[in-house]
Structures are given as structure tokens and as C-alpha cells.
């Protein structure tokens, strides 16, 4: 069960209506939004507070971000920086989401092409991201499969 700070972020950022998380992933059927510590990580007793959090899809963005963190800290930090900026702004910003998308593509190009360096699994779901061409005013659509 998500704590109050996480629920407040979901409401403040209209994530249910947009059906997007802080990294630009869509919530899929049977998935949940999860709280990700941005500035002070949970392993260092980071607070579960709005200023320290981002909301990520539990089945895609959140585990993928932690894989990136284990493999390439600089790219993890670059994505985290964009999410911190969005947290400060108080809304999902297309500019920040596009920068996150660029970093994800760079990570995938760098590590997927080199099987020797790719000692981890990137699930197909991690590569499926919605278009960000439309304004961030879309309505929630979850397809049942």
C-alpha cells in the first residue's frame, strides 16, 4: 500500500489521468505505481517524502531504473536529475520526459549492441514507451489483455 506522500504525488501530477509515470512509462494492466526515492535513497534511510520522490510503474520503469543504476551510474544520475527537476516543477514536463527518453535510448544502444557488456536482461516491456508527441493532457487508457 502506497503511503500518503506517494498518493499526494500521484494526485498532484495527475498521473492516473495521464497514465504516465515520471519516466514517461504507461501503467499497464495489473501493474501499480511505486514510490522511488530521488535524492536520499531508501538504503540510506531516505525519507518517504514528496520532495524526495518520483512515481514509477512497478513492472517497468522502476526495475529498469535500478538496472541502469547498477550498470551505468552516470546514466542513472542523469535520469534521476530530470525526475528531480519535474518534482520541483510540480508537473510532468515533455522536455524532461524527452530527455529521459534520449538517455534510455543511449543506454540501450550502448549496452544492447555489446553482448559482452550486457550481463543483464532488458525485458521487452522496458523498450515499450508511449509517444510523447501529444500534449500531456491525454486521458487514461489501459487495454486489457
Secondary structure, DSSP 8 states (H G I E B T S, - for coil): ---HHHHHHHHHTTHHHHT--TTS----TT--EEEEE-SS-GGGT----GGGEEEEETTTHHHHHHHHHHH-HHHHHHHHHHHHHHHHHTS--HHHHHHHHHHHHHHHHHHHS-TTT--S---GGGG------S-TT--------
